[in-house]
Amino acid sequence: MTIILGLDPSLSCTGWGVIRAEGSRLSHVANGQIATNAKAPIVERLAQIQRELAAVIEEHAPQRAACEEIFLNKNPQSTLKLAQARGAVLAACGAAELDVREHAARSVKKAVVGTGAAEKRQVQAMLKVLLPGARIAGADAADALAVAIADAHSRG
C-alpha cells in the first residue's frame, strides 16, 4: 500500500489530493485547496502555501508526491507566479523528505481518461468513477487527485 500526494500548484489556489494505491486498486483519502489572498504580498502567499501544505503532509503522511509539470503561459508574469507557487510546494515536499515525481498535463489526462486531449470536465467525470464517493473540494483539488492517479498508474 502506498499513500500518494498529488499537487496542482498555483499562486491563487493550490490543489492537493491524497490517494491510497494498493496494486491497481485506488481509494480516496483526502483533498483540498489552499486559496491565497490576491491582495496579500507574494511572500505571505508563498509562505501560506508552504505552511498549509506542510500541515497536509504531516496529517496524511504520504510516502511520495506527484506534481504537474510547469507549462508556459502566453503571459510571462503568469508563468513566473506559477513557478514561484511551485517552488513553495516543492520546498514543503523537500522539507518532509518526500520523493516528488513530475507529470505533464497531457500524460495526466491520458492516465485518467485515456486521451491526452481530454477536457477538464472529462477528467472530473472519471474521478467520480475512479474514486467513488469522494467529495472533491473544487477544480484545483480535482486536478491534484488526477495527478496522484497518474503517478499511481505510472509506477504500477
DSSP file (Angstrom, degrees, kcal/mol; ACC not computed):
  #  RESIDUE AA STRUCTURE BP1 BP2  ACC     N-H-->O    O-->H-N    N-H-->O    O-->H-N    TCO  KAPPA ALPHA  PHI   PSI    X-CA   Y-CA   Z-CA
    1    1 A M              0   0    0      0, 0.0     2,-0.4     0, 0.0    21,-0.2   0.000 360.0 360.0 360.0 136.1    0.0    0.0    0.0
    2    2 A T  E     -A   21   0A   0     19,-2.3    19,-3.1    21,-0.1     2,-0.5  -0.995 360.0-145.9-131.9 134.4    1.3    3.5   -0.9
    3    3 A I  E     -A   20   0A   0     -2,-0.4    60,-2.4    17,-0.2    61,-1.2  -0.888  22.7-167.1 -98.4 124.2   -0.1    6.9    0.0
    4    4 A I  E     -Ab  19  64A   0     15,-2.6    15,-2.3    -2,-0.5     2,-0.6  -0.944  12.8-152.0-119.2 132.0    0.4    9.4   -2.8
    5    5 A L  E     -Ab  18  65A   0     59,-2.3    61,-2.8    -2,-0.4     2,-0.3  -0.906  13.4-159.8-100.9 117.5    0.0   13.2   -2.6
    6    6 A G  E     -Ab  17  66A   0     11,-3.8    11,-2.1    -2,-0.6     2,-0.4  -0.784   9.1-161.4 -97.0 143.7   -1.0   14.8   -5.8
    7    7 A L  E     -Ab  16  67A   0     59,-2.2    61,-1.5    -2,-0.3     9,-0.2  -0.979  23.2-175.9-133.1 136.9   -0.3   18.5   -6.3
    8    8 A D  E     -A   15   0A   0      7,-2.6     7,-2.3    -2,-0.4   136,-0.1  -0.809  29.1-152.2-126.1  87.8   -1.6   21.2   -8.7
    9    9 A P        +     0   0    0      0, 0.0     2,-0.3     0, 0.0    77,-0.1  -0.306  28.0 150.5 -69.3 142.8    0.4   24.3   -7.8
   10   10 A S        -     0   0    0     75,-0.1     4,-0.1    24,-0.1    72,-0.1  -0.918  46.4-132.6-163.7 143.8   -1.0   27.8   -8.3
   11   11 A L  S    S+     0   0    0     -2,-0.3     3,-0.2     1,-0.2    25,-0.2   0.870 110.0  41.5 -68.2 -35.4   -0.4   31.1   -6.5
   12   12 A S  S    S-     0   0    0      1,-0.2    24,-2.3    23,-0.1     2,-0.3   0.899 136.4  -0.9 -80.3 -40.8   -4.1   31.8   -6.3
   13   13 A C  E     - C   0  35A   0     22,-0.2     2,-0.5    -5,-0.1    -1,-0.2  -0.765  64.1-161.3-156.5 103.1   -5.3   28.3   -5.4
   14   14 A T  E     - C   0  34A   0     20,-2.2    20,-3.0    -2,-0.3     2,-0.3  -0.744  16.3-148.3 -87.2 125.8   -3.1   25.3   -5.0
   15   15 A G  E     -AC   8  33A   0     -7,-2.3    -7,-2.6    -2,-0.5     2,-0.3  -0.702  15.7-176.5 -93.6 146.9   -4.9   22.0   -5.2
   16   16 A W  E     -AC   7  32A   0     16,-2.6    16,-2.5    -2,-0.3     2,-0.3  -0.993   4.5-179.4-139.7 148.6   -3.9   18.8   -3.3
   17   17 A G  E     -AC   6  31A   0    -11,-2.1   -11,-3.8    -2,-0.3     2,-0.5  -0.988  11.8-155.3-149.2 137.9   -5.2   15.3   -3.2
   18   18 A V  E     +AC   5  30A   0     12,-3.6    11,-2.6    -2,-0.3    12,-1.5  -0.957  17.6 175.3-117.8 128.4   -4.2   12.2   -1.3
   19   19 A I  E     -AC   4  28A   0    -15,-2.3   -15,-2.6    -2,-0.5     2,-0.5  -0.881  25.7-133.2-126.1 160.9   -4.9    8.7   -2.6
   20   20 A R  E     -AC   3  27A   0      7,-2.8     7,-2.1    -2,-0.3     2,-0.5  -0.966  19.4-161.7-112.3 128.7   -4.1    5.2   -1.4
   21   21 A A  E     +AC   2  26A   0    -19,-3.1   -19,-2.3    -2,-0.5     2,-0.5  -0.955  14.3 174.5-114.8 121.7   -2.8    2.8   -4.0
   22   22 A E  E >  S- C   0  25A   0      3,-3.1     3,-2.0    -2,-0.5     2,-0.3  -0.882  71.5 -57.0-124.5  96.9   -2.9   -1.0   -3.3
   23   23 A G  T 3  S-     0   0    0     -2,-0.5   -21,-0.1     1,-0.3   133,-0.0  -0.555 120.1 -21.9  63.9-126.2   -1.8   -2.7   -6.5
   24   24 A S  T 3  S+     0   0    0     -2,-0.3     2,-0.5    -3,-0.1    -1,-0.3   0.461 118.5 102.4 -91.9  -1.1   -4.2   -1.4   -9.2
   25   25 A R  E <   -C   22   0A   0     -3,-2.0    -3,-3.1     2,-0.0     2,-0.4  -0.718  53.4-169.6 -87.8 127.4   -6.8   -0.5   -6.6
   26   26 A L  E     -C   21   0A   0     -2,-0.5     2,-0.3    -5,-0.2    -5,-0.2  -0.894   6.1-178.0-116.1 144.9   -7.1    3.2   -5.8
   27   27 A S  E     -C   20   0A   0     -7,-2.1    -7,-2.8    -2,-0.4     2,-0.3  -0.995  28.5-111.9-141.1 151.0   -9.0    4.9   -3.0
   28   28 A H  E     +C   19   0A   0     -2,-0.3    -9,-0.2    -9,-0.2     3,-0.1  -0.574  31.4 169.5 -79.3 136.6   -9.6    8.5   -1.9
   29   29 A V  E     -     0   0A   0    -11,-2.6     2,-0.3     1,-0.4   -10,-0.2   0.743  61.0 -40.2-108.4 -55.4   -8.0    9.6    1.3
   30   30 A A  E     -C   18   0A   0    -12,-1.5   -12,-3.6     2,-0.0    -1,-0.4  -0.980  49.2-170.7-166.4 163.2   -8.5   13.4    1.3
   31   31 A N  E     +C   17   0A   0     -2,-0.3     2,-0.3   -14,-0.3   -14,-0.2  -0.979  14.4 148.1-158.0 162.5   -8.3   16.5   -0.9
   32   32 A G  E     -C   16   0A   0    -16,-2.5   -16,-2.6    -2,-0.3     2,-0.4  -0.981  33.1-109.9-176.3-176.6   -8.4   20.3   -0.6
   33   33 A Q  E     -C   15   0A   0     -2,-0.3     2,-0.7   -18,-0.2   -18,-0.2  -0.990  10.4-146.1-137.4 142.9   -7.4   23.6   -1.9
   34   34 A I  E     -C   14   0A   0    -20,-3.0   -20,-2.2    -2,-0.4     2,-0.4  -0.895  24.7-170.0-110.1  99.4   -5.1   26.3   -0.5
   35   35 A A  E     -C   13   0A   0     -2,-0.7     2,-0.3   -22,-0.2   -22,-0.2  -0.754   2.9-159.6 -93.6 134.6   -6.5   29.6   -1.6
   36   36 A T        -     0   0    0    -24,-2.3     2,-0.6    -2,-0.4     9,-0.1  -0.782  26.1-103.3-112.1 158.9   -4.4   32.8   -1.0
   37   37 A N    >   -     0   0    0     -2,-0.3     3,-1.7     1,-0.1     8,-0.1  -0.696  22.1-149.1 -81.7 117.8   -5.5   36.4   -0.9
   38   38 A A  T 3  S+     0   0    0     -2,-0.6    -1,-0.1     1,-0.3     4,-0.1   0.722  96.8  55.5 -60.4 -21.8   -4.6   38.1   -4.2
   39   39 A K  T 3  S+     0   0    0      2,-0.1    -1,-0.3     3,-0.0     3,-0.1   0.584  88.3  96.2 -88.4 -10.3   -4.1   41.4   -2.3
   40   40 A A  S <  S-     0   0    0     -3,-1.7     5,-0.1     1,-0.1    -4,-0.0  -0.437  90.7 -90.0 -77.4 153.4   -1.5   39.9    0.1
   41   41 A P    >>  -     0   0    0      0, 0.0     4,-1.9     0, 0.0     3,-0.6  -0.305  37.2-116.8 -60.4 147.9    2.2   40.3   -0.6
   42   42 A I  H 3> S+     0   0    0      1,-0.3     4,-2.7     2,-0.2     5,-0.2   0.851 113.2  57.6 -59.0 -36.9    3.6   37.5   -2.6
   43   43 A V  H 3> S+     0   0    0      1,-0.2     4,-2.2     2,-0.2    -1,-0.3   0.887 107.4  48.5 -63.2 -36.6    6.0   36.3    0.2
   44   44 A E  H <> S+     0   0    0     -3,-0.6     4,-2.3     2,-0.2    -1,-0.2   0.899 111.6  49.6 -66.9 -40.4    3.0   35.9    2.5
   45   45 A R  H  X S+     0   0    0     -4,-1.9     4,-2.2     2,-0.2    -2,-0.2   0.917 112.5  46.6 -65.6 -43.2    1.1   33.9   -0.1
   46   46 A L  H  X S+     0   0    0     -4,-2.7     4,-2.4     2,-0.2    -2,-0.2   0.905 112.1  50.7 -65.4 -41.5    4.1   31.6   -0.8
   47   47 A A  H  X S+     0   0    0     -4,-2.2     4,-2.9    -5,-0.2     5,-0.2   0.894 109.1  52.2 -62.6 -39.9    4.6   31.1    3.0
   48   48 A Q  H  X S+     0   0    0     -4,-2.3     4,-2.9     2,-0.2     5,-0.3   0.931 109.5  48.8 -61.8 -45.7    0.9   30.2    3.4
   49   49 A I  H  X S+     0   0    0     -4,-2.2     4,-2.2     1,-0.2     5,-0.2   0.943 115.0  44.5 -59.2 -48.3    1.1   27.6    0.6
   50   50 A Q  H  X S+     0   0    0     -4,-2.4     4,-2.2     2,-0.2    -2,-0.2   0.924 115.7  47.2 -63.5 -44.8    4.2   26.1    2.1
   51   51 A R  H  X S+     0   0    0     -4,-2.9     4,-1.6     2,-0.2    -2,-0.2   0.933 115.1  44.1 -63.6 -48.5    2.8   26.1    5.7
   52   52 A E  H  X S+     0   0    0     -4,-2.9     4,-1.8     1,-0.2    -1,-0.2   0.871 114.0  50.1 -69.0 -35.6   -0.6   24.7    4.8
   53   53 A L  H  X S+     0   0    0     -4,-2.2     4,-2.6    -5,-0.3    -1,-0.2   0.886 106.6  55.4 -69.1 -37.0    0.9   22.0    2.6
   54   54 A A  H  X S+     0   0    0     -4,-2.2     4,-2.4    -5,-0.2    -1,-0.2   0.885 107.3  50.8 -60.3 -37.7    3.3   21.0    5.3
   55   55 A A  H  X S+     0   0    0     -4,-1.6     4,-2.4     2,-0.2    -1,-0.2   0.886 109.2  50.5 -66.5 -39.1    0.3   20.5    7.6
   56   56 A V  H  X S+     0   0    0     -4,-1.8     4,-2.5     2,-0.2     5,-0.3   0.928 111.5  48.4 -62.5 -45.2   -1.4   18.3    4.9
   57   57 A I  H  X S+     0   0    0     -4,-2.6     4,-2.0     1,-0.2    -2,-0.2   0.913 112.4  48.6 -62.4 -43.6    1.8   16.2    4.6
   58   58 A E  H  < S+     0   0    0     -4,-2.4    -1,-0.2    -5,-0.2    -2,-0.2   0.909 114.4  46.0 -63.5 -42.0    2.1   15.9    8.4
   59   59 A E  H  < S+     0   0    0     -4,-2.4    -2,-0.2     1,-0.2    -1,-0.2   0.899 124.4  29.3 -69.1 -41.5   -1.6   14.8    8.7
   60   60 A H  H  < S-     0   0    0     -4,-2.5    -2,-0.2    -5,-0.2    -1,-0.2   0.569  87.2-148.2-102.2  -9.8   -1.7   12.3    5.9
   61   61 A A     <  -     0   0    0     -4,-2.0   -58,-0.2    -5,-0.3    -3,-0.1   0.875  19.8-164.1  45.6  56.9    1.9   11.1    5.9
   62   62 A P        -     0   0    0      0, 0.0   -58,-0.2     0, 0.0    -1,-0.1  -0.339  20.1-142.9 -66.9 152.3    2.2   10.3    2.1
   63   63 A Q  S    S+     0   0    0    -60,-2.4    36,-0.6     1,-0.2     2,-0.3   0.708  80.9   0.4 -86.0 -21.6    5.2    8.2    1.0
   64   64 A R  E     -bd   4  99A   0    -61,-1.2   -59,-2.3    34,-0.2     2,-0.3  -0.972  66.0-135.2-157.4 168.6    5.6   10.2   -2.2
   65   65 A A  E     -bd   5 100A   0     34,-2.9    36,-2.1    -2,-0.3     2,-0.4  -0.914   5.8-157.2-130.6 156.4    4.3   13.2   -4.1
   66   66 A A  E     -bd   6 101A   0    -61,-2.8   -59,-2.2    -2,-0.3     2,-0.4  -0.999  12.3-171.3-134.9 136.6    3.4   13.9   -7.7
   67   67 A C  E     -bd   7 102A   0     34,-2.4    36,-2.2    -2,-0.4     2,-0.2  -0.963  28.1-111.1-131.5 143.1    3.3   17.4   -9.2
   68   68 A E  E     - d   0 103A   0    -61,-1.5    36,-0.2    -2,-0.4     3,-0.1  -0.536  42.6-111.0 -70.8 137.1    2.0   18.7  -12.5
   69   69 A E        -     0   0    0     34,-2.9     2,-0.2    -2,-0.2    36,-0.2  -0.283  37.3 -99.2 -63.5 153.3    4.9   19.9  -14.7
   70   70 A I        -     0   0    0     -3,-0.1     2,-0.3    34,-0.1    -1,-0.1  -0.488  38.0-160.3 -73.4 143.8    5.1   23.6  -15.3
   71   71 A F        -     0   0    0     -2,-0.2     2,-0.5    -3,-0.1    11,-0.1  -0.919  21.5-110.1-123.1 153.7    3.7   24.9  -18.6
   72   72 A L        -     0   0    0     -2,-0.3     2,-0.2     2,-0.0    -2,-0.0  -0.715  28.9-155.0 -88.4 126.4    4.5   28.2  -20.3
   73   73 A N        -     0   0    0     -2,-0.5     6,-0.1     2,-0.3    -1,-0.0  -0.475  28.6-115.9 -86.5 165.2    1.7   30.7  -20.4
   74   74 A K  S    S+     0   0    0     -2,-0.2    -1,-0.1     1,-0.1     3,-0.1   0.815 107.1  68.6 -68.1 -29.1    1.4   33.4  -23.1
   75   75 A N  S >> S-     0   0    0      1,-0.2     4,-1.7     2,-0.0     3,-0.6  -0.828  73.5-157.0 -94.5 112.9    1.9   35.9  -20.2
   76   76 A P  H 3> S+     0   0    0      0, 0.0     4,-2.3     0, 0.0    -1,-0.2   0.828  93.2  59.1 -58.5 -32.5    5.4   35.6  -18.7
   77   77 A Q  H 3> S+     0   0    0      1,-0.2     4,-2.2     2,-0.2     5,-0.2   0.894 104.9  49.6 -62.9 -40.2    4.1   37.1  -15.4
   78   78 A S  H <> S+     0   0    0     -3,-0.6     4,-2.3     2,-0.2    -1,-0.2   0.900 110.1  50.2 -65.1 -41.3    1.7   34.3  -15.0
   79   79 A T  H  X S+     0   0    0     -4,-1.7     4,-2.4     1,-0.2    -2,-0.2   0.904 110.3  50.7 -63.6 -41.4    4.4   31.7  -15.7
   80   80 A L  H  X S+     0   0    0     -4,-2.3     4,-2.2     2,-0.2    -2,-0.2   0.918 110.5  48.3 -63.5 -44.1    6.6   33.4  -13.1
   81   81 A K  H  X S+     0   0    0     -4,-2.2     4,-2.3     2,-0.2    -1,-0.2   0.897 111.8  50.2 -63.5 -40.5    3.9   33.3  -10.5
   82   82 A L  H  X S+     0   0    0     -4,-2.3     4,-2.5     1,-0.2    -1,-0.2   0.913 110.0  50.6 -63.0 -42.6    3.2   29.7  -11.2
   83   83 A A  H  X S+     0   0    0     -4,-2.4     4,-1.9     1,-0.2    -2,-0.2   0.880 109.9  50.2 -63.6 -38.2    6.9   28.8  -10.9
   84   84 A Q  H  X S+     0   0    0     -4,-2.2     4,-1.8     2,-0.2    -1,-0.2   0.919 111.4  47.6 -66.9 -42.8    7.0   30.6   -7.5
   85   85 A A  H  X S+     0   0    0     -4,-2.3     4,-2.1     1,-0.2    -2,-0.2   0.907 110.7  52.7 -62.9 -41.3    4.0   28.7   -6.2
   86   86 A R  H  X S+     0   0    0     -4,-2.5     4,-2.9     1,-0.2    -1,-0.2   0.874 105.5  55.1 -61.8 -37.5    5.5   25.5   -7.5
   87   87 A G  H  X S+     0   0    0     -4,-1.9     4,-2.3     2,-0.2    -1,-0.2   0.897 107.2  49.3 -62.0 -41.1    8.7   26.4   -5.6
   88   88 A A  H  X S+     0   0    0     -4,-1.8     4,-1.9     2,-0.2    -2,-0.2   0.900 112.7  48.2 -64.3 -40.6    6.7   26.7   -2.3
   89   89 A V  H  X S+     0   0    0     -4,-2.1     4,-2.0     2,-0.2    -2,-0.2   0.930 113.3  46.3 -64.9 -47.0    5.1   23.3   -3.0
   90   90 A L  H  X S+     0   0    0     -4,-2.9     4,-2.9     1,-0.2    -2,-0.2   0.857 109.8  54.9 -66.5 -34.2    8.4   21.6   -3.8
   91   91 A A  H  X S+     0   0    0     -4,-2.3     4,-2.7     2,-0.2    -1,-0.2   0.910 107.2  49.9 -64.3 -41.8   10.0   23.2   -0.7
   92   92 A A  H  X S+     0   0    0     -4,-1.9     4,-1.2     2,-0.2    -2,-0.2   0.912 113.8  45.7 -62.6 -41.8    7.3   21.8    1.5
   93   93 A C  H  <>S+     0   0    0     -4,-2.0     5,-2.6     2,-0.2    -2,-0.2   0.910 112.9  50.3 -67.0 -42.1    7.8   18.3    0.0
   94   94 A G  H ><5S+     0   0    0     -4,-2.9     3,-1.6     1,-0.2    -2,-0.2   0.900 106.6  54.1 -63.1 -41.5   11.6   18.6    0.3
   95   95 A A  H 3<5S+     0   0    0     -4,-2.7    -1,-0.2     1,-0.3    -2,-0.2   0.817 110.4  47.6 -62.7 -29.5   11.4   19.6    3.9
   96   96 A A  T 3<5S-     0   0    0     -4,-1.2    -1,-0.3    -3,-0.2    -2,-0.2   0.360 114.5-121.0 -90.7   4.2    9.3   16.4    4.5
   97   97 A E  T < 5 +     0   0    0     -3,-1.6     2,-0.4     1,-0.2    -3,-0.2   0.845  55.2 161.9  57.8  38.2   11.9   14.4    2.5
   98   98 A L      < -     0   0    0     -5,-2.6     2,-0.4    -6,-0.1    -1,-0.2  -0.712  43.3-123.6 -88.3 137.7    9.2   13.3    0.0
   99   99 A D  E     -d   64   0A   0    -36,-0.6   -34,-2.9    -2,-0.4     2,-0.5  -0.666  32.1-157.8 -71.5 130.6   10.2   11.9   -3.4
  100  100 A V  E     -d   65   0A   0     -2,-0.4     2,-0.4   -36,-0.2   -34,-0.2  -0.964  10.1-169.2-120.1 128.6    8.5   14.1   -5.9
  101  101 A R  E     -d   66   0A   0    -36,-2.1   -34,-2.4    -2,-0.5     2,-0.3  -0.928  14.7-138.5-114.9 141.9    7.8   13.0   -9.5
  102  102 A E  E     -d   67   0A   0     -2,-0.4     2,-0.4   -36,-0.2   -34,-0.2  -0.759  15.0-167.6-102.9 145.8    6.6   15.4  -12.2
  103  103 A H  E     -d   68   0A   0    -36,-2.2   -34,-2.9    -2,-0.3     2,-0.1  -0.997  21.4-123.3-133.8 134.7    3.9   14.6  -14.8
  104  104 A A     >  -     0   0    0     -2,-0.4     4,-2.0   -36,-0.2     3,-0.3  -0.441  28.3-117.6 -71.0 148.3    2.9   16.5  -17.9
  105  105 A A  H  > S+     0   0    0      1,-0.2     4,-2.3     2,-0.2     5,-0.2   0.879 114.7  53.3 -55.5 -41.1   -0.7   17.7  -18.1
  106  106 A R  H  > S+     0   0    0      1,-0.2     4,-2.3     2,-0.2    -1,-0.2   0.888 108.1  49.2 -64.3 -38.7   -1.3   15.5  -21.2
  107  107 A S  H  > S+     0   0    0     -3,-0.3     4,-2.2     2,-0.2    -1,-0.2   0.843 109.6  52.9 -71.2 -31.1    0.1   12.4  -19.5
  108  108 A V  H  X S+     0   0    0     -4,-2.0     4,-2.0     2,-0.2     5,-0.2   0.948 111.0  46.0 -64.8 -48.6   -2.2   13.0  -16.5
  109  109 A K  H  X>S+     0   0    0     -4,-2.3     4,-3.2     1,-0.2     5,-1.0   0.903 112.8  50.5 -60.7 -41.5   -5.3   13.3  -18.8
  110  110 A K  H  X5S+     0   0    0     -4,-2.3     4,-0.7     4,-0.2    -1,-0.2   0.904 110.2  49.7 -64.4 -41.0   -4.2   10.2  -20.6
  111  111 A A  H  <5S+     0   0    0     -4,-2.2    -1,-0.2     1,-0.2    -2,-0.2   0.859 121.5  33.6 -65.8 -35.4   -3.8    8.2  -17.4
  112  112 A V  H  <5S+     0   0    0     -4,-2.0    -2,-0.2    -5,-0.1    -3,-0.2   0.890 136.5  17.4 -88.8 -43.4   -7.2    9.3  -16.0
  113  113 A V  H  <5S-     0   0    0     -4,-3.2    -3,-0.2    -5,-0.2    -2,-0.1   0.746  99.3-112.7-104.3 -29.9   -9.4    9.5  -19.2
  114  114 A G  S  <<S+     0   0    0     -5,-1.0     2,-0.3    -4,-0.7    -4,-0.2   0.324  91.0  71.7 109.7  -7.0   -7.5    7.6  -21.8
  115  115 A T    >   -     0   0    0     -6,-0.7     3,-1.3     1,-0.1    -2,-0.2  -0.996  68.8-142.6-142.6 137.8   -6.6   10.5  -24.1
  116  116 A G  T 3  S+     0   0    0     -2,-0.3    -7,-0.2     1,-0.3    -6,-0.1   0.603 101.8  62.4 -71.4 -11.2   -4.2   13.4  -23.6
  117  117 A A  T 3  S+     0   0    0     -8,-0.1    -1,-0.3    -7,-0.0   -11,-0.1   0.238  75.8 135.3 -97.7  13.1   -6.6   15.7  -25.3
  118  118 A A    <   -     0   0    0     -3,-1.3     2,-0.2   -12,-0.2    -9,-0.1  -0.230  53.1-123.5 -62.1 149.8   -9.3   15.2  -22.6
  119  119 A E    >>  -     0   0    0      1,-0.1     4,-1.9   -10,-0.1     3,-0.6  -0.540  25.7-106.0 -89.7 161.1  -11.2   18.3  -21.3
  120  120 A K  H 3> S+     0   0    0      1,-0.2     4,-2.6     2,-0.2     5,-0.2   0.869 120.2  55.1 -54.7 -40.4  -11.3   19.2  -17.6
  121  121 A R  H 3> S+     0   0    0      1,-0.2     4,-2.0     2,-0.2    -1,-0.2   0.847 106.2  51.9 -66.0 -32.0  -14.9   18.0  -17.3
  122  122 A Q  H <> S+     0   0    0     -3,-0.6     4,-2.1     2,-0.2    -1,-0.2   0.903 109.9  48.8 -68.1 -40.9  -14.0   14.6  -18.7
  123  123 A V  H  X S+     0   0    0     -4,-1.9     4,-1.9     1,-0.2    -2,-0.2   0.936 111.9  49.1 -61.9 -46.7  -11.2   14.3  -16.1
  124  124 A Q  H  X S+     0   0    0     -4,-2.6     4,-1.2     1,-0.2    -1,-0.2   0.861 109.6  52.0 -63.5 -36.2  -13.6   15.3  -13.3
  125  125 A A  H  X S+     0   0    0     -4,-2.0     4,-0.9     1,-0.2     3,-0.3   0.902 109.4  49.6 -66.3 -40.5  -16.2   12.8  -14.5
  126  126 A M  H  X S+     0   0    0     -4,-2.1     4,-3.1     1,-0.2     3,-0.3   0.829 102.2  62.0 -68.5 -31.0  -13.6   10.0  -14.5
  127  127 A L  H  X S+     0   0    0     -4,-1.9     4,-2.9     1,-0.2    -1,-0.2   0.887 100.2  54.7 -60.4 -37.2  -12.6   10.9  -10.9
  128  128 A K  H  < S+     0   0    0     -4,-1.2    -1,-0.2    -3,-0.3     5,-0.2   0.832 112.9  42.9 -64.5 -31.7  -16.1   10.1   -9.8
  129  129 A V  H  < S+     0   0    0     -4,-0.9    -2,-0.2    -3,-0.3    -1,-0.2   0.908 119.4  41.3 -78.0 -45.1  -15.7    6.6  -11.4
  130  130 A L  H  < S+     0   0    0     -4,-3.1  -104,-0.2     1,-0.3    -2,-0.2   0.808 127.9  30.5 -75.1 -30.8  -12.2    6.0  -10.1
  131  131 A L  S >< S-     0   0    0     -4,-2.9     3,-1.9    -5,-0.3    -1,-0.3  -0.561  85.9-163.6-126.9  66.9  -12.7    7.4   -6.6
  132  132 A P  T 3  S+     0   0    0      0, 0.0  -104,-0.2     0, 0.0     3,-0.1  -0.204  72.1  14.6 -59.1 138.3  -16.4    6.8   -5.9
  133  133 A G  T 3  S+     0   0    0      1,-0.3     2,-0.3    -5,-0.2    -5,-0.1   0.345  87.3 141.5  83.7  -7.1  -18.0    8.7   -3.0
  134  134 A A    <   -     0   0    0     -3,-1.9     2,-0.8    -7,-0.2    -1,-0.3  -0.514  46.3-143.4 -71.2 130.8  -15.1   11.2   -2.9
  135  135 A R        -     0   0    0     -2,-0.3     2,-0.5    -3,-0.1  -104,-0.1  -0.862  18.8-149.7 -92.8 114.2  -16.2   14.8   -2.2
  136  136 A I        -     0   0    0     -2,-0.8     3,-0.1     1,-0.1     6,-0.1  -0.750   8.7-144.7 -96.2 128.9  -13.9   17.0   -4.2
  137  137 A A        -     0   0    0     -2,-0.5     2,-0.3     1,-0.1    -1,-0.1   0.661  65.1 -57.2 -66.3 -19.8  -13.2   20.4   -2.9
  138  138 A G     >  -     0   0    0      1,-0.1     4,-2.4  -106,-0.1     5,-0.2  -0.954  69.1 -56.8 160.6-177.7  -13.0   22.1   -6.3
  139  139 A A  H  > S+     0   0    0     -2,-0.3     4,-2.2     1,-0.2     5,-0.1   0.854 128.0  50.3 -60.9 -38.6  -11.4   22.1   -9.7
  140  140 A D  H  > S+     0   0    0      2,-0.2     4,-1.9     1,-0.2  -125,-0.2   0.888 111.3  48.4 -70.3 -37.4   -7.8   22.5   -8.4
  141  141 A A  H  > S+     0   0    0      2,-0.2     4,-2.4     1,-0.2    -2,-0.2   0.888 110.1  53.3 -66.1 -39.0   -8.3   19.6   -5.9
  142  142 A A  H  X S+     0   0    0     -4,-2.4     4,-2.2     1,-0.2    -2,-0.2   0.920 108.2  49.9 -61.4 -44.0   -9.7   17.5   -8.8
  143  143 A D  H  X S+     0   0    0     -4,-2.2     4,-1.9     1,-0.2    -1,-0.2   0.894 110.2  50.9 -61.2 -39.9   -6.6   18.3  -10.9
  144  144 A A  H  X S+     0   0    0     -4,-1.9     4,-2.1     2,-0.2  -127,-0.3   0.901 108.8  50.2 -66.3 -41.6   -4.4   17.3   -7.9
  145  145 A L  H  X S+     0   0    0     -4,-2.4     4,-2.3     1,-0.2    -1,-0.2   0.895 108.6  53.6 -62.6 -39.0   -6.2   14.0   -7.5
  146  146 A A  H  X S+     0   0    0     -4,-2.2     4,-2.5     1,-0.2    -1,-0.2   0.891 107.3  51.0 -61.8 -39.8   -5.8   13.3  -11.2
  147  147 A V  H  X S+     0   0    0     -4,-1.9     4,-2.2     2,-0.2    -1,-0.2   0.912 109.7  50.1 -64.3 -41.7   -2.0   13.9  -10.9
  148  148 A A  H  X S+     0   0    0     -4,-2.1     4,-2.3     2,-0.2    -2,-0.2   0.906 111.2  48.8 -62.6 -41.6   -1.9   11.4   -8.0
  149  149 A I  H  X S+     0   0    0     -4,-2.3     4,-2.5     2,-0.2    -2,-0.2   0.914 109.8  51.6 -63.9 -43.9   -3.8    8.8  -10.0
  150  150 A A  H  X S+     0   0    0     -4,-2.5     4,-2.3     1,-0.2    -1,-0.2   0.896 110.3  49.8 -59.9 -40.3   -1.4    9.3  -13.0
  151  151 A D  H  X S+     0   0    0     -4,-2.2     4,-1.6     2,-0.2    -1,-0.2   0.916 109.3  50.8 -65.3 -43.3    1.5    8.8  -10.6
  152  152 A A  H  X S+     0   0    0     -4,-2.3     4,-0.8     1,-0.2    -2,-0.2   0.918 113.6  45.4 -60.0 -43.7    0.0    5.6   -9.3
  153  153 A H  H  < S+     0   0    0     -4,-2.5     3,-0.3     1,-0.2    -1,-0.2   0.866 110.9  53.0 -68.6 -36.5   -0.6    4.3  -12.8
  154  154 A S  H  < S+     0   0    0     -4,-2.3    -1,-0.2     1,-0.2    -2,-0.2   0.768 113.3  42.5 -73.8 -23.9    2.9    5.2  -14.0
  155  155 A R  H  <        0   0    0     -4,-1.6    -1,-0.2    -5,-0.2    -2,-0.2   0.557 360.0 360.0 -98.4  -9.4    4.7    3.5  -11.2
  156  156 A G     <        0   0    0     -4,-0.8    -3,-0.1    -3,-0.3    -4,-0.1   0.477 360.0 360.0  72.4 360.0    2.5    0.4  -11.3
